[in-house]
Amino acid sequence: MAGLVNNLLILFLVFQNICLGFRSPLSVFKRYKDTARPFSSECLGSDQPVISLGLSDFALDIRMPGVMPKQSDTYLCMSVPLPVDDEAYVVDFKPHASMDTVHHMLLFGCNEPSSTENYWDCDEGTCKDKSNILYAWARNAPPTRLPKGVGFRVGGETGGRFFVLQVHYGDISAFRDKHKDCSGVTLHLTHQKQPLIAGMYLMMSVNTVIPPGEKVVDADIACHYKRFPMHLFAYRVHTHRLGKVVSGYRVRNGQWTLIGRQSPQLPQAFYPVEHPVDVSYDDILAARCVFSGEGRTTETHIGGTADDEMCNFYIMYYMEAKHAVSYMTCTQNANPEMFRNIPQEANIPIPVKSDMLKMTHGHHEETKDTDKSSLLQQAKKEEEEILDQGDFYSLLSKLLGEREDVVHVHKHNPTEKAESDLVAEIANVVQKKDLAREIINHDERDNTILVRDRIHKFHRLESTLRPPENRHFSLQQPKHGEGSWEKEHTGDFHIEEAVEWPGLDLRLGQVSGLALDPENNLVLFHRGDHVWDENSFDSKFVYQQRGLGPIEQNTILVLNPSNAKLLRSMGKSLFYLPHGLSIDKNGNYWVTDVALHQVFKLGADDKEPLLILGVALQPGSDKNHFCQPTDVAVDPITGSIYVSDGYCNSRIIQFSPNGLYVNQWGEETSLGRARPGQFHIPHSLALIPDFSQLCVADRENGRIQCFRLETGEFVREIKHKSFGRELFAVSYVPGGLLFAVNGMPYPGEAEPVQGFVMNFSTGEIIDTFIPLRKSFEMPHDVVASEDKTVFVGDVHARAVWKFASTEKMEHRSVKKAGIEVQEIKADGEHKLDSSSGRNLGRLRGKGGGGLNLGNFFASHKGYSRKGFDRLSTEGSDQEKDEDDGTDSEEECSAPPPPPAPSSS
């Protein structure tokens, strides 16, 4: 085993390079040594590796340091410190163990292990302080994966700073060859804040007695749930040899809902909850283990040895971060009478085929009485089986950036050969001797390079596994008189985050508006030290915090789009609560202030406004007043001004170039389905000069409405289920692409917060995207250039992301004189660019879009999140009140009736 795992890593790196033809090294594995806890020479190298998986992710290998238990039913523990001080999240577990040697493993999180030795007898304890179970493994279970956006929180102020691995060595006859054991688990951790926190709920019987020869013995567990809602996504069952079936249920108002049911004699993995189950206050969680005492001559009790029994039902769940509890237990039966009504399925053993028993039990029982040579031969055979099906998909998923919605589960259907044939083919290529010889001759430094050209990699794999999808959208030409535009091929169009862009680290206030100026510099509008919260306005929408004065910081910042360098700034002492921003063809800034209820035109170099619409601090609904106006658009041909008004009005107002009232349209949304021309917070505008149309992000109606510029006549609606209930911003790029960003899902809903790229002509979604660094919290505005470089501003995250198109370029990152350089190949041309910037187009409107690999699977046919996406009650620009169990309202708050219904 000395070099097996190292070789596996190297093989897999070459597997990416050669088998799938990946080109761009976007991340590098680095190994850090921890000399305080060296491994045995028979374990992974001579050090305890921490492997970098990119800018924010890393892997931590937790292994027994070459132990040799002296007697059966030995429990050994070892600890590993979290290698970072700040908060991190465990998002993936990969076990390294065989049932031949290990009965089961548990991974705990805590702040103070029971010992500082390399390893110790667990009779001394696991942790001196409170410990949480993070992971459990037994019976050759495959890797476990968490839903996207879910992680176990570790480190920081609230998470544990140590991992403690507990390994139960049952029968030690497998150690007759004197080998040393290095069993353990590899964790995938990320610094990206996870919106949902995972936890473990353990249901365990502590007093069950199984009489000898008794055919059926039930062990029942039940507890009332008394906490905030939790969402169950995976379960695991555990007994020893007498267990026949274990079932878990949620009981609500007498109705039993199955969480999971499985034979404990099958691989003891975390299996997905087939139909997502939520658990609320005062529900009952119930579980039953069915045993048989046949073949035993003495009573069997609950205990820690292989000859004892256990009845455990583990539940993995997630909760919203502010309510998260990482570990809960239930060891009683609070209502024995209720089990009279347990579904009959809980009493029916699950048959397990004999060949499956051999697989799940390993070869331990078969080799008990064999000689040493037989054991060595078996060990050699297992070393040669470098990639099995489960491990392959786990590693492949990790390198694709995927954290699947369901855990990996062994599928015992021999007829499903499409994927297994692919695995066998690739594994065969990886294991070729000439390939291995080439790897051995590699410089060690080269071996650490992990090639991750994510876009091309995914599509090569997808085209192998699935029939090719027709992603070529016909963009129809406009009719005569509707403007001219270039028909564009969008079949291979993708956007991903420009992870090297430093602008994400800028210290900003709430970012409310974005635009590009005529030089294609990025202009952002932010709120400095002012925050829109529940105290900002009274019931009549009059601003209540005038005493704070205007924002003392410059609220308009002009940045170099390539390196985020500040070029100039303005807007100090002018605004109270900035909102919308756009830039006309002459470079003038048009902004709205929801506190002042006004619209301003500012010259790029002028300190005083060139034009002001509305009356300061006076909300209204006539021709001269606004009520919390949200955005402005200026027609580049006619100079006409369009204002979306707003949070407490439901209209679009047209003004002449010099600010005279011309026209208005729109009305409040009526009860039932929103009709054309009705608005519930017209939040963002996108002017479509190619078609003489104005498109509006009708925020709380979760749709885009488009109107004719001259008349305000309704043209069409664009609405998709994936928008969810809220659509915050919309933008257009000449050539036929429409961009949008949505809001957080409502409680109980699953549509994720993300960006969209659409074919404007058909309204069809071409792509979706989320960031790689940080996470969208409330993306509020977007802007894009003609070459599809996209920026997204977020009011809650107080951040701006940059995304770039991968459609027409291949790029790889190289180091030259210590400078990160992008070598770009575009349309047959080679050039070097020392920044990540692209040649921005001339569009000065707004746009949003991009593609992040973490969201690839959600945007492709056949992928289902199964309700694992973030559930959140956030739906406003206001920052969350951490001390309150409810969400306060502000920017998302439409006025209470009358005149309009309130939103969350």
HUWO-V533238 format. One line per field, one symbol per residue. phi: phi as a letter, one per 20 degrees, with the letter a starting at -180 (. if undefined). psi: psi as a letter, one per 30 degrees, with the letter a starting at -180 (. if undefined). burial: 1 if it has 9 or more other ideal C-beta (glycine too) atoms within 8 Angstrom, else 0. Layout:
BEGIN
phi=???
psi=???
burial=???
END
This chain:
BEGIN
phi=.gdffgffffgfffgffefdmfddfdbcfcddedffcfeffeefmcbdeddfdpfcdbdcedcfemdcfebfleddcbccfffceefbcedbccfcacfgddfaccdddadbffbdfgbbffgfoecedfccfdbbballfffdceffndbeecmmedefdcddeddeefeeffefemfdecfrbddddceffefcdebcdddbedcfcdffmffccdddcbbfeccfgcdecbbbdbcefefdbcccbddclneedfeabbffeegeeeefffdgcdcdgmfddcbcdddcefnedcfddfaeefeecccccececccfgfdfcebccbcccfbgffffdfgfgfddfefcffffffffemdfffdgdeefffffffffffffefcefffgffffffffnecffcffcfdedfeedgffffgfffgfffeffffffffgeffgfffeedecfffffffffffeecffeededeeffffgndodbefcecfdfbcbfefefeffefecefedbcadegemfedcdcdleececfefcefdmefdcfffmffeefeddddffecmffeabanfmdcdcgcebbcefenfedcccffflcccdcffdeedfebcdndgmdfacefdcdclfdbcccffeenfdccecafdccbdddcfgenefdabbobffefnffegneccmfdbccedfgdlccdceegfelbdddcfffdmffdaddbcgffmeccebbbcdgooddcbcddfffgnddfffadcdcfffdmffebcbbfeelbfdbfdbbbbdfemfcccdcffflbcddccfdfdbdbcececlmdfceeddclmddbdcfcefdfffefdedabrqcdffdgffdcgndcelmeffdbefbbffffefedfdefcbffffffffdbfece
psi=fegeeeeeeeeeeeeeeeefhlejjflkkkkkkjffikllffajbgljkkkkhaefllkkkjkkhiljkfllhkjklllkkkglelklkkfkkjlilkfefkelkkklkafjlflglellkffflekfaklkkfkkklhhkllkkllkgklkklaaffllfkkkkkkjjdkgffgfgglkkhlakkkjlkfkkkfkkllkjkkkkfgkkjkkfkekkkjkkkkkkhalklkkfllklkabffkekkkklkjjhfkkkkelklkfflkiljkkjejkkkklkglkkkkkkklkgkfkflkklkaflffalljkjkkklllkefgkkfklljgljfieffffgkkffffjkjkkleeeeeeefageefgeglleeeeeeeeeeeefiejleeeeeeeeeeffgkjlfllkkkkhjffifeeeeeeeeeeeeegkeeeeeeeefkkeeeffkjkiieeeeefeeefeflkkkjgjkjjkkllkfglklkkkkgegklklkiffkfffgkjlajjfkllklfggkkkljlgbgkkjafgelafggkkghfffllkflkfjkkkkfeggkkellagkgeleildlklklfggkkklljfefhlkkkklfgkfkkfkkklkkgjklgafflljikelkkkkfefgkkkkkjbeglilkkkllfggkkellllllklkakklkfkkiijfkkjkifeghlkkkjidffhlkkklkeefgkkelkjkkeffafkjelllkkkfgkkllkalkllkflfklkllkkljeefgkkelllllekakkeikellkllfggkkkkkkeefhlklklkkgegkkkkklkjhgkkkjjkjjhgkklkkglglljkagkgallkllkkefgeffgkkfkkfhgflkkkgkglfkkkjffkflklkdefjlklklfllll.
burial=0001111111111111111101011110101001001011011110111111110011111111111110011111111101000011111111111111111111111100110000110100011000111111111111111111111111110011011111111111011010111111111111110111111111111001010111001111111010001111111111110111111111110001111111111111111110011110001111111111100100011100010111111111111110110111010000000110010001100101000111111111001000000111011000100110011111111111111111111000000000110110011011100011011001000011111111111101110001000000101001000010100001001111111010110101111111111101111111110111100110001010100000100111111111110000011101111111111100111111111111111110000010001110101100001111111111100011111111111111111100001001010110000100111111111111111111111111111111111001000001000111111111111101111111111100111111111111111011111111111111111111111111111111111111111100101110000000111110000000100111011011111111111111011100001101111111111101000000111111111000010111
END
